[in-house]
Amino acid sequence: MSASITLIGSLNSEYLDQFNAWLDARGLSGSSTLLTDIEDSVLVAQVRLDTKVADPVDITTELLALSDETGIDHIYQSTMLDIRLGGVAVFDMDSTLIKAEVMDELAVDAGIGEQIAAVTASAMRGEIDFVESFVQRLALLKGLSSEVMDGVYNRIQHMDGISTLMKVLHHYGWHTAILSGGFTYFADRVQAEYGMSEVHANVLEIQDKELTGKHLGPIVDGERKKRLLAEIVEQQQANWKQTIACGDGANDLLMLNHAALGVALHAKPLVRKQAPCPMNNLGLDGILYLLGMTSSEIRKLSV
């Protein structure tokens, strides 16, 4: 299918005319469709290009600069997926499916919230190695009562649009998985709440109802997320052209760039720059617009 550019944000006819002129200046043209209703708080327009993009890297760089300048997401997709055909969709959990970093929340209960949050932020920006930071942060939680975890989960907010996205994906038979550098205790609960297909996350070691500061099994880092995506696609006998990955941190970049549609949701600057499809102005339901759905179609399937 043809390439597309999706605009998400405070749109009006004047800006759409300006953007069409921007396309024309680059020898590009296409048909534009408003996917949202005019009364929606955030508007989405999608341009299906009928001319070939000579240099996708250049156009993506220019569109990111436009996004930063205008506050409107300009998202280029070299091909369009068909939501009706199903496929595999994988998601980071912390700051993607939920609005928190679980390690940071546990640290709050341990009385060292600011100390660990600073290291987490640095790791998500790609400034320090994820595995090294994970081991260091987890060690600081040694002795924390495991009984706080239920309260931590209950105070965490889930990402906007998560229920809508999962209902629609599952309606069309998508296999949905959590690939998280967080912990199974939390990921398992998110999976159960939204009927997701499987979970791969880190396992906390707990002895005598206390965290030991260690983990069990392999750490789910960026390389492992990419490998797990490939394994799931193979197990499900899915078409790689029908794969979605969504995350926000540097440890998500490998899987974002490996999937057919890699969405960097509210991502760190480095990730916005290096991921295929950075999106800031909607929650997880924004992915449905990138798949070409309209607001009315989404509403019918998400009630």
Backbone hydrogen bonds in HBPLUS format (Angstrom, degrees):
<---DONOR---> <-ACCEPTOR-->    atom                        ^
c    i                          cat <-CA-CA->   ^        H-A-AA   ^      H-
h    n   atom  resd res      DA  || num        DHA   H-A  angle D-A-AA Bond
n    s   type  num  typ     dist DA aas  dist angle  dist       angle   num
A0049-LEU N   A0003-ALA O   2.93 MM  46  5.56 148.8  2.02 139.3 148.2     1
A0004-SER N   A0077-GLN O   2.89 MM  73  5.27 156.4  1.95 148.7 156.1     2
A0077-GLN N   A0004-SER O   2.87 MM  73  5.27 163.2  1.90 154.4 155.0     3
A0005-ILE N   A0047-VAL O   2.94 MM  42  5.19 147.9  2.04 140.2 150.5     4
A0047-VAL N   A0005-ILE O   2.83 MM  42  5.19 171.3  1.84 151.4 154.3     5
A0006-THR N   A0075-ILE O   2.84 MM  69  5.02 158.2  1.89 137.9 142.1     6
A0075-ILE N   A0006-THR O   2.86 MM  69  5.02 171.0  1.86 146.1 148.8     7
A0007-LEU N   A0045-ALA O   2.74 MM  38  5.18 170.8  1.75 165.6 168.1     8
A0045-ALA N   A0007-LEU O   2.92 MM  38  5.18 155.2  1.99 144.9 153.1     9
A0008-ILE N   A0073-ASP O   2.98 MM  65  4.92 150.5  2.07 130.6 138.7    10
A0073-ASP N   A0008-ILE O   2.86 MM  65  4.92 147.5  1.97 157.6 149.6    11
A0009-GLY N   A0043-LEU O   2.97 MM  34  5.46 163.0  1.99 155.6 161.2    12
A0011-LEU N   A0009-GLY O   3.03 MM   2  5.70 121.8  2.38 109.2  93.0    13
A0043-LEU N   A0009-GLY O   3.13 MM  34  5.46 153.3  2.20 144.6 144.8    14
A0016-LEU N   A0012-ASN O   3.05 MM   4  6.36 162.5  2.08 156.2 161.6    15
A0017-ASP N   A0013-SER O   2.97 MM   4  6.15 151.6  2.05 145.7 152.5    16
A0018-GLN N   A0014-GLU O   3.04 MM   4  6.36 153.1  2.11 142.9 150.5    17
A0019-PHE N   A0015-TYR O   2.80 MM   4  6.11 153.2  1.87 152.1 159.8    18
A0020-ASN N   A0016-LEU O   2.95 MM   4  6.16 153.9  2.02 144.2 151.0    19
A0021-ALA N   A0017-ASP O   3.02 MM   4  6.29 149.7  2.11 144.0 152.2    20
A0022-TRP N   A0018-GLN O   2.91 MM   4  6.21 146.2  2.03 141.2 151.2    21
A0023-LEU N   A0019-PHE O   2.88 MM   4  6.23 154.0  1.95 150.7 156.8    22
A0024-ASP N   A0020-ASN O   2.92 MM   4  6.13 161.0  1.95 144.7 150.1    23
A0025-ALA N   A0021-ALA O   2.96 MM   4  6.18 150.3  2.05 145.9 153.0    24
A0026-ARG N   A0023-LEU O   2.90 MM   3  5.24 146.4  2.02 107.3 118.1    25
A0028-LEU N   A0023-LEU O   2.92 MM   5  4.95 163.8  1.95 139.7 136.3    26
A0027-GLY N   A0024-ASP O   3.03 MM   3  4.99 163.0  2.06 109.8 110.9    27
A0050-ASP N   A0029-SER O   2.94 MM  21  6.04 166.0  1.96 141.8 145.5    28
A0031-SER N   A0048-ARG O   3.08 MM  17  5.41 141.3  2.24 147.3 144.6    29
A0048-ARG N   A0031-SER O   2.94 MM  17  5.41 158.7  1.98 157.2 152.7    30
A0033-THR N   A0046-GLN O   2.86 MM  13  5.31 152.5  1.93 142.4 151.3    31
A0046-GLN N   A0033-THR O   2.81 MM  13  5.31 162.7  1.84 153.1 157.2    32
A0035-LEU N   A0044-VAL O   2.80 MM   9  5.49 147.5  1.90 147.3 157.9    33
A0295-SER N   A0035-LEU O   2.81 MM 260  6.20 154.4  1.87 159.0 157.4    34
A0040-ASP N   A0037-ASP O   2.96 MM   3  5.44 162.3  1.99 117.8 123.7    35
A0059-ILE N   A0055-ASP O   3.11 MM   4  6.43 166.3  2.13 158.5 162.5    36
A0060-THR N   A0056-PRO O   2.93 MM   4  5.98 155.8  1.99 144.2 150.9    37
A0061-THR N   A0057-VAL O   3.02 MM   4  6.22 156.2  2.08 147.1 153.3    38
A0062-GLU N   A0058-ASP O   2.95 MM   4  6.23 161.0  1.98 153.0 157.9    39
A0063-LEU N   A0059-ILE O   2.88 MM   4  6.05 155.2  1.94 146.1 153.2    40
A0064-LEU N   A0060-THR O   2.96 MM   4  6.15 149.2  2.05 144.2 152.1    41
A0065-ALA N   A0061-THR O   3.12 MM   4  6.40 154.3  2.19 144.7 151.3    42
A0066-LEU N   A0062-GLU O   2.99 MM   4  6.33 150.8  2.08 144.4 152.7    43
A0067-SER N   A0063-LEU O   2.87 MM   4  6.15 151.4  1.95 144.3 152.3    44
A0068-ASP N   A0064-LEU O   2.96 MM   4  6.26 161.0  2.00 151.7 155.5    45
A0069-GLU N   A0065-ALA O   2.95 MM   4  6.10 149.8  2.05 143.4 152.1    46
A0070-THR N   A0066-LEU O   2.89 MM   4  5.96 159.7  1.93 153.8 157.7    47
A0071-GLY N   A0067-SER O   2.80 MM   4  5.30 147.6  1.90 144.1 151.4    48
A0085-LEU N   A0082-ASP O   3.05 MM   3  5.73 160.5  2.09 121.2 126.7    49
A0086-GLY N   A0083-ILE O   3.29 MM   3  5.69 166.3  2.31 112.3 116.5    50
A0175-HIS N   A0087-GLY O   2.86 MM  88  6.20 169.5  1.87 162.5 162.4    51
A0088-VAL N   A0242-GLN O   3.11 MM 154  6.61 150.4  2.20 155.9 164.1    52
A0244-ILE N   A0088-VAL O   2.87 MM 156  6.32 153.9  1.94 152.8 159.8    53
A0089-ALA N   A0175-HIS O   2.89 MM  86  6.17 166.6  1.91 158.0 160.1    54
A0177-ALA N   A0089-ALA O   2.96 MM  88  6.42 152.8  2.03 151.9 158.8    55
A0090-VAL N   A0244-ILE O   2.86 MM 154  6.22 161.0  1.89 150.7 152.5    56
A0246-CYS N   A0090-VAL O   3.04 MM 156  6.49 139.4  2.21 146.6 159.0    57
A0091-PHE N   A0177-ALA O   2.86 MM  86  6.26 146.9  1.97 152.2 163.1    58
A0179-LEU N   A0091-PHE O   2.80 MM  88  5.75 161.9  1.83 141.4 147.7    59
A0092-ASP N   A0246-CYS O   2.96 MM 154  6.33 161.6  1.99 165.7 171.4    60
A0096-THR N   A0093-MET O   2.99 MM   3  5.13 159.7  2.03 128.3 126.5    61
A0097-LEU N   A0093-MET O   2.80 MM   4  4.70 141.7  1.94 122.0 134.8    62
A0098-ILE N   A0093-MET O   3.11 MM   5  6.09 156.3  2.17 158.5 152.5    63
A0095-SER N   A0098-ILE O   2.84 MM   3  5.22 114.7  2.27 130.8 148.7    64
A0095-SER N   A0100-ALA O   3.01 MM   5  5.06 122.5  2.36 134.0 134.3    65
A0159-MET N   A0097-LEU O   2.89 MM  62  5.20 177.5  1.89 125.5 126.2    66
A0099-LYS N   A0157-GLN O   2.78 MM  58  5.48 175.7  1.79 156.7 157.1    67
A0104-ASP N   A0101-GLU O   2.92 MM   3  5.35 119.8  2.29 109.0 123.9    68
A0105-GLU N   A0101-GLU O   3.08 MM   4  6.46 152.0  2.16 150.3 159.0    69
A0106-LEU N   A0102-VAL O   2.92 MM   4  6.23 158.8  1.96 158.8 163.8    70
A0107-ALA N   A0103-MET O   3.00 MM   4  6.20 149.6  2.09 141.3 150.2    71
A0108-VAL N   A0104-ASP O   3.02 MM   4  6.39 139.1  2.20 142.4 152.8    72
A0109-ASP N   A0105-GLU O   3.43 MM   4  6.81 155.3  2.49 143.7 147.9    73
A0110-ALA N   A0106-LEU O   3.04 MM   4  6.38 130.3  2.30 136.7 151.1    74
A0111-GLY N   A0107-ALA O   2.93 MM   4  6.12 106.7  2.48 136.1 153.4    75
A0112-ILE N   A0107-ALA O   2.88 MM   5  5.16 157.8  1.93 152.4 149.4    76
A0111-GLY N   A0108-VAL O   3.05 MM   3  5.07 154.6  2.11 100.3 108.2    77
A0116-ILE N   A0112-ILE O   3.21 MM   4  6.45 165.5  2.23 160.1 162.9    78
A0117-ALA N   A0113-GLY O   2.91 MM   4  5.95 160.4  1.95 153.8 160.3    79
A0118-ALA N   A0114-GLU O   3.21 MM   4  6.23 156.2  2.27 145.2 148.7    80
A0120-THR N   A0116-ILE O   2.92 MM   4  6.20 162.2  1.96 157.6 163.1    81
A0121-ALA N   A0117-ALA O   2.95 MM   4  6.11 167.3  1.97 151.6 154.3    82
A0122-SER N   A0118-ALA O   3.19 MM   4  6.34 154.3  2.26 138.4 145.1    83
A0123-ALA N   A0119-VAL O   2.99 MM   4  6.26 154.9  2.05 149.8 156.4    84
A0124-MET N   A0120-THR O   2.91 MM   4  6.20 159.5  1.95 156.7 162.3    85
A0125-ARG N   A0121-ALA O   3.03 MM   4  6.20 138.0  2.21 140.4 151.2    86
A0127-GLU N   A0122-SER O   2.95 MM   5  5.36 153.9  2.02 168.7 160.5    87
A0126-GLY N   A0123-ALA O   2.99 MM   3  5.08 153.1  2.07 101.8 110.2    88
A0250-ALA N   A0124-MET O   2.91 MM 126  5.15 147.9  2.01 123.0 133.4    89
A0133-SER N   A0129-ASP O   3.03 MM   4  6.17 162.8  2.06 149.1 154.3    90
A0134-PHE N   A0130-PHE O   2.77 MM   4  5.92 153.6  1.84 152.1 160.5    91
A0135-VAL N   A0131-VAL O   3.03 MM   4  6.26 167.3  2.05 157.0 157.9    92
A0136-GLN N   A0132-GLU O   3.11 MM   4  6.29 162.2  2.14 147.2 152.4    93
A0137-ARG N   A0133-SER O   2.88 MM   4  5.98 165.5  1.90 152.2 156.1    94
A0138-LEU N   A0134-PHE O   2.93 MM   4  6.01 166.0  1.95 152.6 157.1    95
A0139-ALA N   A0135-VAL O   3.09 MM   4  6.17 154.2  2.16 143.0 149.4    96
A0140-LEU N   A0137-ARG O   3.10 MM   3  5.36 132.2  2.34 101.2 113.6    97
A0141-LEU N   A0138-LEU O   2.96 MM   3  5.33 154.3  2.02 110.1 118.5    98
A0142-LYS N   A0139-ALA O   3.28 MM   3  5.60 163.9  2.30 112.1 113.8    99
A0144-LEU N   A0141-LEU O   3.05 MM   3  5.71 161.9  2.08 144.5 144.4   100
A0143-GLY N   A0211-LEU O   2.76 MM  68  5.37 170.3  1.77 161.0 157.6   101
A0211-LEU N   A0144-LEU O   2.82 MM  67  5.37 163.0  1.85 154.3 158.5   102
A0148-VAL N   A0145-SER O   3.33 MM   3  6.05 173.2  2.33 117.5 119.1   103
A0146-SER N   A0209-LYS O   2.91 MM  63  5.24 166.7  1.93 122.9 127.3   104
A0149-MET N   A0146-SER O   3.24 MM   3  5.79 163.3  2.27 114.4 119.2   105
A0152-VAL N   A0148-VAL O   3.00 MM   4  6.29 153.3  2.07 152.3 160.9   106
A0153-TYR N   A0149-MET O   2.98 MM   4  6.21 164.7  2.00 150.8 153.6   107
A0154-ASN N   A0150-ASP O   3.06 MM   4  6.28 159.9  2.10 147.5 153.1   108
A0155-ARG N   A0151-GLY O   3.19 MM   4  6.36 134.7  2.40 141.9 151.7   109
A0155-ARG N   A0152-VAL O   3.27 MM   3  5.47 138.2  2.46 100.0 110.8   110
A0156-ILE N   A0153-TYR O   3.21 MM   3  5.36 150.3  2.30 103.7 112.4   111
A0162-ILE N   A0159-MET O   3.25 MM   3  5.79 157.6  2.30 139.6 137.1   112
A0284-LEU N   A0160-ASP O   2.82 MM 124  6.25 143.3  1.95 169.8 157.8   113
A0165-LEU N   A0161-GLY O   2.99 MM   4  6.10 169.7  2.00 155.6 158.6   114
A0166-MET N   A0162-ILE O   3.04 MM   4  6.19 172.6  2.04 154.4 156.5   115
A0167-LYS N   A0163-SER O   3.01 MM   4  6.12 161.4  2.04 149.8 155.2   116
A0168-VAL N   A0164-THR O   3.11 MM   4  6.30 164.2  2.14 153.3 157.0   117
A0169-LEU N   A0165-LEU O   2.90 MM   4  6.09 172.0  1.91 159.6 162.2   118
A0170-HIS N   A0166-MET O   2.92 MM   4  5.90 164.5  1.95 146.9 151.9   119
A0171-HIS N   A0167-LYS O   2.98 MM   4  6.05 140.6  2.13 135.9 146.8   120
A0172-TYR N   A0168-VAL O   3.25 MM   4  6.59 145.7  2.38 145.9 153.1   121
A0172-TYR N   A0169-LEU O   3.13 MM   3  5.37 127.2  2.43  99.0 111.6   122
A0174-TRP N   A0169-LEU O   3.00 MM   5  5.29 171.2  2.01 143.3 140.9   123
A0173-GLY N   A0170-HIS O   3.07 MM   3  4.82 162.3  2.10  99.9 104.2   124
A0197-SER N   A0176-THR O   2.73 MM  21  5.12 129.4  1.98 133.9 149.8   125
A0198-GLU N   A0176-THR O   3.30 MM  22  6.85 143.0  2.44 145.5 152.7   126
A0178-ILE N   A0198-GLU O   2.97 MM  20  6.42 156.6  2.02 147.8 153.7   127
A0200-HIS N   A0178-ILE O   2.79 MM  22  6.02 146.8  1.90 156.8 168.1   128
A0180-SER N   A0200-HIS O   2.86 MM  20  6.25 161.9  1.89 162.8 168.2   129
A0202-ASN N   A0182-GLY O   2.96 MM  20  5.89 151.7  2.04 144.2 146.9   130
A0186-PHE N   A0183-PHE O   3.16 MM   3  5.81 132.5  2.40 114.3 123.4   131
A0187-ALA N   A0183-PHE O   3.00 MM   4  6.21 172.0  2.01 154.2 156.8   132
A0184-THR N   A0202-ASN O   2.83 MM  18  5.79 150.2  1.92 153.5 155.1   133
A0188-ASP N   A0184-THR O   2.76 MM   4  5.48 165.3  1.78 147.2 150.5   134
A0189-ARG N   A0186-PHE O   3.15 MM   3  5.30 123.9  2.48  98.0 111.6   135
A0190-VAL N   A0186-PHE O   3.08 MM   4  6.47 153.7  2.15 150.6 158.0   136
A0191-GLN N   A0187-ALA O   2.88 MM   4  6.08 164.8  1.90 153.3 157.7   137
A0192-ALA N   A0188-ASP O   3.01 MM   4  6.20 160.6  2.05 142.7 147.4   138
A0193-GLU N   A0189-ARG O   2.98 MM   4  6.09 155.4  2.04 143.0 149.8   139
A0194-TYR N   A0190-VAL O   3.19 MM   4  6.38 148.5  2.29 151.5 157.6   140
A0195-GLY N   A0191-GLN O   2.88 MM   4  5.69 109.6  2.39 144.3 160.2   141
A0196-MET N   A0191-GLN O   3.02 MM   5  4.79 148.0  2.13 135.8 139.5   142
A0216-LEU N   A0203-VAL O   2.85 MM  13  5.27 152.6  1.92 146.7 153.6   143
A0205-GLU N   A0214-LYS O   3.09 MM   9  5.64 159.9  2.13 146.6 140.7   144
A0212-THR N   A0205-GLU O   3.16 MM   7  5.90 165.3  2.18 150.3 149.9   145
A0207-GLN N   A0210-GLU O   2.94 MM   3  5.41 157.0  1.99 160.2 158.0   146
A0210-GLU N   A0207-GLN O   2.95 MM   3  5.41 143.9  2.08 112.3 122.6   147
A0225-LYS N   A0221-ASP O   2.94 MM   4  6.20 154.5  2.01 154.0 161.7   148
A0226-LYS N   A0222-GLY O   3.13 MM   4  6.39 161.6  2.16 150.1 154.0   149
A0227-ARG N   A0223-GLU O   3.01 MM   4  6.26 158.9  2.05 147.4 153.6   150
A0228-LEU N   A0224-ARG O   2.75 MM   4  5.92 159.1  1.80 152.3 158.1   151
A0229-LEU N   A0225-LYS O   2.96 MM   4  6.16 156.5  2.01 148.3 154.3   152
A0230-ALA N   A0226-LYS O   3.17 MM   4  6.48 160.5  2.21 146.4 150.8   153
A0231-GLU N   A0227-ARG O   2.95 MM   4  6.25 155.9  2.01 148.7 155.9   154
A0232-ILE N   A0228-LEU O   2.88 MM   4  6.08 160.3  1.92 154.1 158.7   155
A0233-VAL N   A0229-LEU O   2.98 MM   4  6.21 163.1  2.01 152.7 157.3   156
A0234-GLU N   A0230-ALA O   3.02 MM   4  6.23 157.8  2.07 145.9 151.9   157
A0235-GLN N   A0231-GLU O   2.86 MM   4  6.07 163.6  1.88 149.8 154.8   158
A0236-GLN N   A0232-ILE O   2.87 MM   4  5.99 155.5  1.93 151.4 157.5   159
A0238-ALA N   A0233-VAL O   3.01 MM   5  5.18 161.2  2.05 151.0 154.7   160
A0237-GLN N   A0234-GLU O   3.08 MM   3  4.92 150.4  2.17  98.1 107.3   161
A0242-GLN N   A0239-ASN O   2.74 MM   3  5.35 162.2  1.77 122.6 128.3   162
A0261-LEU N   A0243-THR O   3.01 MM  18  6.33 143.0  2.15 148.6 159.9   163
A0245-ALA N   A0261-LEU O   2.93 MM  16  6.34 158.5  1.97 158.8 160.6   164
A0263-VAL N   A0245-ALA O   2.83 MM  18  6.23 157.6  1.88 166.1 164.3   165
A0247-GLY N   A0263-VAL O   3.13 MM  16  6.64 152.6  2.21 159.7 167.6   166
A0265-LEU N   A0247-GLY O   2.95 MM  18  5.92 142.0  2.10 141.4 149.7   167
A0268-LYS N   A0248-ASP O   3.41 MM  20  6.51 158.8  2.45 165.5 160.4   168
A0252-ASP N   A0249-GLY O   2.91 MM   3  5.38 158.9  1.95 115.8 120.3   169
A0253-LEU N   A0250-ALA O   3.27 MM   3  5.47 161.1  2.31 107.4 112.8   170
A0256-LEU N   A0252-ASP O   2.98 MM   4  6.14 157.1  2.03 157.2 164.5   171
A0257-ASN N   A0253-LEU O   2.96 MM   4  6.09 156.7  2.01 153.2 157.5   172
A0258-HIS N   A0255-MET O   3.19 MM   3  4.86 141.2  2.35  90.3 101.5   173
A0259-ALA N   A0255-MET O   3.13 MM   4  6.20 146.6  2.24 149.3 153.2   174
A0277-CYS N   A0262-GLY O   3.03 MM  15  5.83 140.7  2.19 173.5 173.5   175
A0264-ALA N   A0277-CYS O   2.97 MM  13  5.90 153.9  2.04 121.2 129.5   176
A0279-MET N   A0264-ALA O   2.89 MM  15  6.01 167.6  1.90 152.6 153.0   177
A0266-HIS N   A0279-MET O   2.97 MM  13  6.18 169.2  1.98 154.2 156.1   178
A0271-VAL N   A0268-LYS O   2.92 MM   3  5.29 117.1  2.32 109.6 125.5   179
A0272-ARG N   A0268-LYS O   2.87 MM   4  6.16 160.8  1.91 160.7 167.3   180
A0273-LYS N   A0269-PRO O   3.05 MM   4  6.23 150.4  2.14 146.5 154.0   181
A0274-GLN N   A0270-LEU O   3.09 MM   4  6.29 144.4  2.22 141.3 150.5   182
A0275-ALA N   A0271-VAL O   2.78 MM   4  5.54 143.3  1.91 156.4 160.3   183
A0286-GLY N   A0283-GLY O   3.00 MM   3  5.70 159.8  2.04 118.3 124.7   184
A0287-ILE N   A0284-LEU O   3.07 MM   3  5.89 162.5  2.10 122.3 126.1   185
A0288-LEU N   A0285-ASP O   3.01 MM   3  5.56 142.4  2.15 112.3 121.3   186
A0289-TYR N   A0286-GLY O   3.07 MM   3  5.38 132.5  2.31 103.8 115.6   187
A0290-LEU N   A0286-GLY O   3.29 MM   4  6.73 150.0  2.38 144.7 153.0   188
A0290-LEU N   A0287-ILE O   3.07 MM   3  5.02 116.8  2.48  92.6 108.4   189
A0291-LEU N   A0287-ILE O   3.11 MM   4  6.46 125.2  2.42 137.7 152.3   190
A0293-MET N   A0288-LEU O   3.09 MM   5  5.71 160.9  2.13 153.5 148.7   191
A0292-GLY N   A0289-TYR O   2.84 MM   3  4.92 157.7  1.89 107.0 111.7   192
A0298-ILE N   A0294-THR O   2.98 MM   4  6.22 160.8  2.02 154.4 159.9   193
A0299-ARG N   A0295-SER O   2.93 MM   4  6.14 163.0  1.96 153.6 157.7   194
A0300-LYS N   A0296-SER O   3.19 MM   4  6.31 157.3  2.24 142.9 148.1   195
A0301-LEU N   A0298-ILE O   3.18 MM   3  5.42 128.3  2.46 100.5 113.2   196
A0302-SER N   A0298-ILE O   3.07 MM   4  6.12 123.8  2.40 145.7 160.6   197
A0302-SER N   A0299-ARG O   3.34 MM   3  5.23 145.4  2.47  96.2 105.7   198
